Amino acid sequence: MVVCESWSHHKRIVPVGPEIRKKHLIERPRARRYPFAASIELVEMESENEIREQTTNLSAFGCQLNVQRHLLTGTKVRLRIIHRGAIFAALGQIVNARRNSMGVVFTKIEQKDQLVLEKWLADARETTERPSGTRQLSR
């Protein structure tokens, strides 16, 4: 069923069968996600509209964020995450939208930004895997 013939921005609606729904329920993330709170700026590629939100977690392939306003699944975005004085920039795409959150997959990352991402993930991994109540010794 086509929603509207005259507007190209409308998408075709395709019913989803139970076998497809079941597949999506058991799908797992490609990489471990770490709790990660940081400011994020998303700019929709088509409209240039910008939104500013907060991340809730981060992985090597994307992030999840708290949102007031959802973007449509499939929307292409430019993004910047700002955390502790460092900036990570990438191209991405919205992959899911839930009640108060939205998932973004990174689609293109420059080398300098990849290094920032890897540093943040290493820090998050260290913090997450350190037994509670232990202190890291300074050298």
Summary of the structure (lengths in Angstrom):
residues: 139
radius of gyration: 17.8
end to end distance: 65.3
largest distance: 66.9
contacts: 321
relative contact order: 0.15
helix: 20%
strand: 37%
